[in-house]
Amino acid sequence: MSANTSPTKTTTPIGGRMPGDPTKEELIKNIIRVDQAGEYGAVRIYEGQLAVLGKGPKGDMIRHMKEQEDVHLDTFSKMVSDRRVRPTALMPLWHVAGFALGAGTALLGEKAAMACTVAVEETIDEHYQAQIKKLGDDESDLRETCIKFREEELEHRDLGLKNGAEQAPAYALLSRAIKFGTSMAIRLSEKV
């Protein structure tokens, strides 16, 4: 290799694969599985928010975020099919839990709904960042998809912050609880 070129980064852990680490194929399947589940949960959260707030002043903004999440879900659902990835067995749980979280926080008010959005999107930002670091040039399409979707999730976070998320009653407590639940959903969806 000349001094002007660098090796192509591949999707393997730095220093190689350690015993117990997932294979490249397992890693990719886990990423696609959990991202499909997460985007499904996000769609359900926004559907819950729309059921409560859809006719109010935040309805169009929530619809915009849901439409982006619909594209994310469609993209990962296609990857599940194309790459023959087993979806998480927890989809029925995320169907109910996502809607309940969205509707429940919306029932607490617009600011609580925005606090939910911020907490979920901050957790997803960290999750996408970790995935992007693991994906090499051999998975550049998946990496670029994660980068694009992460940017849209950050847009949702910013909209939530601009629309009073931090003014929600018990914001810190609500945020911590939602972040914990979101992190647990991620871990479970990777495995189950």
C-alpha positions in Angstrom: 0.0 0.0 0.0 1.4 3.4 -0.9 1.6 6.3 1.6 -1.3 8.0 -0.1 -3.9 5.3 0.2 -5.7 3.9 3.2 -7.2 0.4 3.5 -10.9 0.1 2.9 -12.8 -0.1 6.2 -14.8 -3.3 6.5 -17.6 -4.1 8.8 -15.5 -5.9 11.4 -14.6 -4.9 14.9 -11.3 -2.9 15.4 -8.6 -5.4 16.1 -10.7 -8.2 14.6 -13.5 -10.3 15.9 -13.3 -11.5 19.5 -14.8 -14.7 20.9 -18.5 -14.0 21.5 -18.7 -11.1 19.1 -21.3 -11.4 16.4 -20.1 -12.3 12.9 -20.5 -9.6 10.2 -23.6 -11.3 9.0 -25.1 -11.4 12.5 -24.2 -7.8 13.1 -25.9 -6.6 9.9 -29.0 -8.7 10.6 -29.1 -7.3 14.2 -28.8 -3.7 12.8 -31.6 -4.2 10.3 -33.8 -6.0 12.8 -33.6 -3.4 15.5 -33.8 -0.5 13.1 -37.0 -1.9 11.5 -38.5 -2.4 15.0 -37.4 1.1 16.1 -38.9 2.8 13.1 -42.1 0.8 13.6 -42.2 2.0 17.2 -41.6 5.6 16.1 -44.5 5.4 13.6 -46.8 4.1 16.4 -45.7 6.8 18.8 -46.6 9.5 16.2 -49.9 7.7 15.5 -50.7 7.9 19.2 -49.8 11.6 19.3 -51.9 12.2 16.3 -54.9 10.4 17.8 -54.8 13.0 20.6 -53.3 16.1 19.0 -53.9 15.6 15.3 -56.5 18.3 14.9 -54.7 20.8 17.0 -51.9 23.3 16.2 -49.1 20.6 16.4 -51.0 18.2 14.1 -49.2 19.2 10.9 -45.8 19.0 12.5 -46.4 15.6 14.0 -47.8 14.4 10.6 -44.5 15.6 9.0 -42.4 13.6 11.5 -44.6 10.5 11.1 -44.3 10.7 7.3 -40.5 10.7 7.6 -40.7 7.7 10.0 -43.0 5.9 7.5 -40.2 6.2 4.9 -37.6 4.9 7.5 -39.9 1.9 8.3 -40.5 1.1 4.6 -36.8 1.2 3.9 -35.9 -1.1 6.8 -38.9 -3.4 6.0 -37.6 -3.8 2.4 -34.1 -4.6 3.8 -35.7 -7.2 6.1 -37.2 -8.9 3.0 -34.3 -8.4 0.6 -31.7 -9.7 3.1 -33.9 -12.4 4.7 -33.6 -10.9 8.2 -36.0 -12.3 10.8 -38.0 -9.4 12.3 -38.2 -9.1 16.0 -40.8 -11.3 17.6 -41.7 -8.2 19.8 -43.5 -6.3 17.0 -47.0 -6.9 18.7 -45.6 -5.4 21.9 -44.1 -2.4 20.1 -47.4 -1.9 18.3 -49.2 -1.4 21.6 -46.4 0.2 23.6 -45.6 2.8 20.9 -49.1 3.9 20.5 -49.7 4.0 24.3 -46.5 6.1 24.8 -47.5 8.6 22.0 -51.1 8.9 23.1 -50.2 8.9 26.8 -47.7 11.7 26.6 -50.0 13.7 24.3 -52.8 13.3 26.9 -50.5 15.1 29.3 -50.3 18.0 26.8 -48.4 19.2 23.8 -45.2 19.8 25.7 -45.2 16.3 27.2 -45.6 14.9 23.7 -42.7 17.0 22.6 -40.7 15.8 25.6 -41.4 12.2 24.5 -40.2 13.0 21.0 -37.0 14.6 22.3 -36.2 11.7 24.6 -36.8 9.0 22.0 -34.9 10.9 19.3 -31.9 11.5 21.6 -31.7 7.8 22.3 -32.0 6.9 18.7 -29.3 9.4 17.8 -26.9 7.6 20.1 -28.0 4.2 18.7 -27.5 5.3 15.0 -24.1 6.8 15.9 -22.9 3.5 17.3 -24.2 1.6 14.3 -22.6 4.1 11.8 -19.2 3.5 13.6 -19.5 -0.2 13.1 -20.4 -0.1 9.4 -17.5 -0.2 6.9 -17.3 0.6 3.2 -18.5 -2.9 2.4 -21.9 -1.7 3.9 -21.8 1.8 2.6 -25.4 1.8 1.5 -26.6 0.8 4.9 -24.3 3.2 6.6 -25.5 6.1 4.4 -29.1 5.2 5.2 -28.4 5.3 8.9 -26.6 8.7 8.5 -29.6 10.1 6.6 -32.2 8.8 9.0 -30.1 10.0 12.0 -30.2 13.5 10.6 -34.0 13.3 10.2 -34.3 12.0 13.8 -32.2 15.0 15.0 -34.6 17.3 13.1 -37.4 15.7 15.1 -35.5 16.3 18.3 -34.9 19.9 17.4 -38.6 20.4 16.6 -39.5 19.0 19.9 -37.1 21.3 21.7 -38.4 24.3 19.7 -42.0 23.4 20.7 -41.6 23.4 24.5 -40.4 19.9 25.3 -38.2 21.2 28.2 -41.2 23.0 29.7 -43.2 19.8 30.1 -44.2 19.0 33.7 -41.5 16.8 35.3 -39.4 17.0 32.1 -36.3 15.4 33.6 -38.1 12.5 35.1 -40.3 11.9 32.0 -37.2 12.1 29.7 -35.2 9.7 31.8 -38.1 7.2 31.9 -38.6 7.3 28.2 -34.9 7.1 27.4 -34.7 4.0 29.7 -37.7 2.4 28.0 -36.3 3.2 24.5 -32.9 1.7 25.4 -34.5 -1.4 26.7 -36.6 -1.8 23.5 -33.5 -1.5 21.4 -31.6 -4.2 23.4 -34.6 -6.5 23.4 -35.3 -6.1 19.6 -31.7 -6.9 18.8 -32.0 -10.3 20.4 -35.6 -11.4 20.3 
